[in-house]
Amino acid sequence: MESTAEPAPEGTDPEYIFVDTADALQKMLDRLRGAHRIAVDIEADSLYHYFEKVCLIQFSTDSDTFVLDPLALRDLSGLAPIMSSRAVEKVFHAAAYDLISLRRDYGFSFRRIFDTHVAAQLLGYEQLGLDALLESLLGVAHSKRRQRDDWSRRPLAPEQLRYAAMDTRYLLRLRDLLEERLRAAGRLEWAREEFRCAADPPAHEKHFDPEGYRHIKGSRTLSPGELAALRALYQLRDRYARALDLPPFKVIQNSVLLDLARRPPASPAELFKRAGISFRIARSFAVEIHRTIRKARKESVPARAAGARNLHQRPGTEARELLERLKSWRSAKARELGLHVGVLFPGNLLEELAVSRPRDLAALEAMEGMRRWRAREFGSEILRILHPE
């Protein structure tokens, strides 16, 4: 439900400074330029729009917290030198999405970041959400009940702004505690390497993957005609999502696409009674959906293009045996270090090791995604598994 409350004007809430005018932005920039580290977070509207955008940007220094409304301001270029400065550390929690979004919407580039989510992963914490870490490590309660709000709607309620401010207010304290524990565990350099790799994400533009229907759970059990129907429905849904500016899952969920492919409606009218099909979608598109399914079920899905990646291709016998030994080693090492197995070594990296079998540390370190800290810490053990002779 859209709030009718007016947001607090700048300076009226002791917990944050609201920034929605050029003058307030300039005052905020003056404060940020004098800081050697800044906590950063965003709120976006990806749950409500196909073409998502940044709707709030929060900043905290050691003394102030700002909640910036980018929808009210045209020019945020004054932030760019701060984001790209090596002299100013930018502290995020789960930085990847924020960095991609800020780069996409404003062209920002980033240098010198600290990601508290990655730091917590490398320390072996099981609960990695910001609210869980703040409560368990700092004794600060932070409810996430506004997490699914539509942040593109205006005006925002003071409660929403206070919630957003909480995402950065204690982040610098959390960062300091995690850095101390990383140093004590001998893993600070691991984290710094991860931060350097994460600081410059690839340019991200929303694009439609025509092969994405193959990732839908249950798609591998479909007959050729059913798979063709799923493919056609998947493409049709994306067109509707773009036209309606809605996330695809809010048009028709994957499970409903799968059910339609398996159990096609006998008529357009049947779609009005079909679970998971809203009245809005049935009223607008029932005839086209019905026609698309009927036509597609007479076809079959073309084979993947030559060279296309087969997600389900299995390695050869020798590589499978090596992969099992690597997995056993990873499980034992993860228990020893108190880390999740995927943090220690992602599964796709183990598979690549089993197939490519690098012969020395240089080749091991050169593998995509390996990271120097993995090669340094575990390279000798891995090479002994790959080449036991």
C-alpha positions in Angstrom: 0.0 0.0 0.0 1.4 3.4 -1.0 2.2 5.6 2.0 0.7 9.1 2.2 3.1 10.3 4.8 5.6 13.0 3.8 9.2 12.2 4.2 11.1 13.9 7.0 12.8 17.1 5.7 16.5 17.4 5.9 17.8 17.5 9.5 14.6 16.8 11.3 15.4 13.2 12.2 18.4 12.7 14.5 19.0 9.3 13.0 19.7 10.4 9.4 19.8 13.4 7.1 17.4 13.2 4.2 18.8 14.4 0.9 16.4 15.3 -1.9 17.5 18.8 -3.0 20.6 20.1 -4.8 21.5 22.2 -1.7 21.3 19.1 0.6 23.3 17.1 -1.9 26.1 19.6 -1.9 26.2 19.6 1.9 26.3 15.8 1.9 29.1 15.8 -0.7 31.2 18.2 1.4 30.8 15.9 4.4 31.7 12.7 2.4 34.8 14.3 0.8 36.2 14.7 4.3 35.7 11.1 5.2 38.3 8.3 4.8 35.7 5.6 4.7 32.0 5.5 3.9 29.3 2.8 4.3 27.1 2.5 1.2 23.8 0.8 0.5 21.0 1.1 -2.0 17.3 0.3 -2.3 16.0 -0.7 -5.8 12.7 -1.7 -7.3 13.6 -5.0 -9.0 10.7 -6.8 -7.3 8.3 -4.4 -9.0 9.7 -3.4 -12.4 11.2 -5.1 -15.4 13.5 -2.2 -15.9 14.8 -1.8 -12.4 16.5 1.3 -11.0 18.2 2.6 -7.9 15.6 4.3 -5.7 17.6 5.3 -2.6 21.3 5.5 -1.8 22.4 5.5 1.8 25.7 6.7 3.2 27.2 6.6 6.6 30.5 8.1 7.8 31.7 7.7 11.4 29.6 10.6 12.4 26.7 11.0 10.0 24.1 9.0 8.0 22.5 10.3 4.8 19.5 8.9 2.9 19.7 10.2 -0.7 16.7 10.2 -3.0 18.1 9.8 -6.5 14.7 10.0 -8.1 14.4 13.7 -6.9 17.9 14.7 -8.2 19.1 14.8 -11.8 22.8 15.0 -11.3 24.8 12.7 -9.0 28.1 13.1 -10.8 29.6 14.7 -7.7 29.6 11.2 -6.1 31.7 9.7 -8.9 35.2 10.9 -7.6 34.4 9.5 -4.2 33.3 6.1 -5.5 36.5 5.8 -7.6 38.9 7.2 -5.0 41.5 4.8 -3.6 41.8 7.1 -0.6 38.2 6.5 0.5 37.1 3.0 1.5 33.6 2.1 0.5 32.0 -0.4 2.8 29.1 -2.5 1.5 27.2 -5.6 2.6 26.8 -8.0 -0.3 28.3 -5.5 -2.7 27.8 -7.2 -6.0 24.2 -6.1 -6.7 24.8 -2.6 -5.4 28.0 -2.1 -7.5 26.3 -3.3 -10.7 23.3 -1.1 -10.1 25.2 2.0 -9.4 27.5 1.5 -12.4 24.5 0.8 -14.6 22.4 3.9 -13.5 25.2 6.4 -12.9 28.4 5.1 -14.5 30.2 4.9 -11.2 33.4 3.0 -11.0 34.8 1.7 -7.7 38.1 1.3 -6.1 38.9 0.1 -2.6 35.8 -1.6 -1.2 35.2 -3.7 1.9 32.3 -6.2 1.8 31.1 -7.3 5.2 29.1 -10.2 3.6 32.3 -11.7 2.0 34.3 -11.1 5.2 31.6 -13.0 7.2 31.7 -15.8 4.6 35.5 -16.1 5.0 35.1 -16.3 8.8 32.6 -19.2 8.5 29.5 -17.5 9.8 26.4 -19.4 8.9 23.9 -16.5 9.1 25.2 -13.9 6.6 22.3 -11.5 6.4 23.0 -8.0 7.6 20.3 -8.2 10.3 21.7 -11.5 11.6 25.2 -10.2 11.8 24.3 -6.9 13.4 22.3 -8.7 16.1 24.8 -11.5 16.8 28.0 -9.5 16.6 26.9 -6.0 17.7 23.7 -6.6 19.6 21.8 -4.3 17.3 18.3 -5.3 16.2 17.4 -4.5 12.6 14.1 -5.7 11.3 14.0 -6.6 7.6 10.2 -6.2 7.3 10.5 -3.3 4.8 12.9 -5.3 2.6 10.2 -6.0 0.0 8.8 -2.5 -0.2 8.4 -0.8 -3.6 11.1 1.8 -3.2 10.1 3.6 -6.4 6.8 4.8 -5.0 6.7 8.3 -3.6 6.3 9.8 -1.1 8.3 7.5 1.3 7.2 7.2 4.9 9.6 8.2 7.7 9.6 4.6 8.8 10.9 3.6 5.4 13.7 6.2 5.6 14.7 5.1 9.1 14.8 1.5 7.9 17.0 2.4 5.0 19.3 4.5 7.3 19.8 1.4 9.5 21.4 -0.5 6.6 24.5 1.7 6.8 24.4 3.2 10.3 26.3 0.3 12.0 28.1 -1.0 8.9 31.4 0.6 9.8 31.4 -0.8 13.3 30.6 -4.3 11.8 33.5 -3.8 9.3 36.0 -3.1 12.0 35.0 -6.1 14.0 35.2 -8.4 11.0 38.5 -7.1 9.9 39.9 -7.7 13.4 38.7 -11.3 13.2 40.0 -11.8 9.7 43.4 -10.7 10.8 43.4 -13.0 13.8 42.4 -15.9 11.6 45.1 -15.1 9.0 42.5 -14.5 6.3 42.6 -10.8 5.9 44.6 -11.1 2.6 42.0 -13.6 1.4 39.3 -11.0 1.9 41.3 -8.1 0.4 41.9 -10.1 -2.8 38.1 -10.9 -3.0 37.4 -7.2 -2.5 39.8 -6.2 -5.3 38.2 -8.6 -7.7 34.7 -7.5 -6.8 35.3 -3.8 -7.0 35.1 -3.6 -10.8 32.1 -5.7 -11.9 31.4 -6.1 -15.6 29.0 -3.7 -17.2 25.5 -5.1 -16.8 22.6 -4.5 -19.1 19.4 -6.4 -18.7 19.2 -8.9 -21.5 16.9 -11.8 -22.3 18.5 -15.2 -22.3 16.6 -17.3 -24.9 18.0 -20.4 -23.4 16.8 -19.5 -19.9 13.8 -21.9 -20.1 16.3 -24.8 -19.8 17.0 -23.7 -16.3 13.4 -24.0 -15.1 13.2 -26.9 -12.6 11.4 -29.8 -14.2 12.1 -28.8 -17.8 14.4 -31.8 -18.4 11.4 -34.2 -17.9 9.3 -32.7 -20.7 8.7 -34.3 -24.0 10.0 -32.5 -27.2 6.6 -30.9 -27.8 6.2 -29.9 -24.2 9.7 -28.4 -24.1 8.9 -26.4 -27.3 5.7 -25.1 -25.6 7.8 -24.1 -22.5 10.3 -22.3 -24.8 7.5 -20.4 -26.6 5.8 -19.4 -23.3 9.1 -18.3 -21.8 9.7 -16.0 -24.7 6.1 -14.7 -24.7 6.3 -14.0 -20.9 9.4 -11.8 -21.4 7.6 -9.8 -24.1 4.6 -9.3 -21.7 7.0 -8.4 -18.8 8.7 -5.7 -20.9 5.4 -4.3 -22.0 3.9 -4.2 -18.5 7.2 -3.2 -16.9 6.9 -6.0 -14.4 9.4 -8.7 -13.3 8.7 -11.9 -15.3 7.8 -13.8 -12.1 4.9 -11.3 -11.5 3.5 -12.0 -14.9 3.5 -15.8 -14.8 5.7 -17.9 -12.4 8.0 -20.6 -13.8 6.0 -23.4 -12.2 2.9 -22.1 -14.0 4.8 -22.0 -17.4 5.8 -25.6 -16.8 2.3 -26.7 -15.9 0.9 -24.9 -19.0 3.4 -26.8 -21.2 2.5 -30.1 -19.6 -1.3 -29.5 -19.4 -2.3 -27.1 -22.2 -5.6 -25.4 -21.7 -8.4 -26.6 -24.0 -9.5 -23.1 -24.7 -8.6 -19.5 -23.9 -11.5 -19.4 -21.5 -9.9 -22.1 -19.4 -7.0 -19.8 -18.6 -9.3 -17.6 -16.4 -9.7 -20.6 -14.1 -6.0 -21.8 -14.2 -4.1 -21.5 -10.9 -1.3 -19.0 -11.2 -2.9 -17.0 -14.0 -4.2 -13.6 -12.9 -7.4 -12.2 -14.2 -5.4 -9.3 -15.7 -3.1 -11.6 -17.7 -6.0 -13.9 -18.8 -8.1 -10.9 -19.9 -5.3 -9.4 -21.9 -3.4 -12.4 -23.3 -5.5 -15.6 -23.0 -6.1 -16.0 -26.7 -2.4 -15.5 -27.6 -1.2 -17.8 -24.9 -3.6 -20.6 -26.0 -2.6 -20.1 -29.6 1.1 -20.1 -28.8 0.9 -23.4 -26.8 -1.1 -25.2 -29.5 1.4 -24.1 -32.2 4.5 -24.9 -30.2 3.5 -28.3 -29.1 3.6 -29.4 -32.8 7.2 -28.5 -32.9 10.4 -29.5 -31.1 13.2 -27.4 -29.5 16.2 -27.1 -31.8 19.4 -28.5 -30.6 21.9 -26.1 -29.0 24.2 -24.3 -31.4 27.6 -25.8 -31.9 29.9 -24.8 -29.1 27.0 -23.8 -26.8 27.6 -24.7 -23.2 25.8 -27.9 -22.1 24.9 -27.4 -18.5 24.4 -31.1 -17.9 27.4 -32.5 -19.8 29.3 -34.9 -17.6 33.1 -35.2 -17.5 34.8 -38.4 -18.5 35.4 -41.3 -16.1 38.9 -40.2 -15.0 37.8 -36.7 -14.4 34.8 -37.9 -12.4 37.0 -39.9 -10.2 39.3 -37.0 -9.7 36.3 -34.8 -8.9 35.2 -37.1 -6.2 38.6 -37.1 -4.6 38.7 -33.3 -4.8 35.2 -33.1 -3.2 36.3 -35.4 -0.3 39.4 -33.2 0.2 37.3 -30.0 0.1 34.8 -31.4 2.7 37.6 -32.3 5.1 39.4 -29.0 4.6 36.2 -27.0 5.0 35.4 -28.8 8.3 39.0 -28.1 9.5 38.7 -24.4 8.7 35.1 -23.9 9.7 34.1 -22.7 6.2 31.3 -23.6 3.9 32.5 -25.8 1.1 31.4 -23.4 -1.6 33.4 -20.6 -0.1 36.5 -22.7 0.1 36.2 -23.9 -3.5 33.1 -23.3 -5.7 31.9 -26.5 -7.3 32.5 -25.3 -10.9 36.1 -24.6 -10.0 36.6 -28.2 -8.7 35.1 -29.5 -11.9 37.5 -27.4 -14.0 40.4 -28.7 -11.9 39.3 -32.3 -12.5 39.1 -31.7 -16.3 42.1 -29.5 -17.0 44.4 -31.0 -14.3 47.0 -28.1 -14.1 50.5 -29.4 -13.5 52.0 -26.7 -11.4 51.2 -23.8 -9.1 51.6 -21.2 -11.9 49.0 -23.0 -14.1 46.8 -23.5 -11.0 46.9 -19.8 -10.1 46.1 -18.8 -13.7 42.8 -20.6 -13.7 39.8 -18.2 -13.9 38.2 -17.8 -10.5 41.0 -19.5 -8.6 42.3 -16.5 -6.7 45.9 -16.3 -5.5 44.9 -17.1 -1.9 43.5 -20.5 -2.9 46.5 -21.3 -4.9 48.9 -20.2 -2.2 47.1 -21.9 0.7 46.0 -25.1 -0.9 47.8 -25.5 -4.2 50.3 -28.1 -3.1 47.6 -30.3 -1.7 45.5 -30.0 -4.8 48.4 -30.8 -7.1 49.1 -34.0 -5.1 45.5 -35.1 -5.7 45.6 -34.3 -9.4 49.0 -35.9 -9.9 49.6 -38.5 -7.2 52.6 -40.1 -9.0 
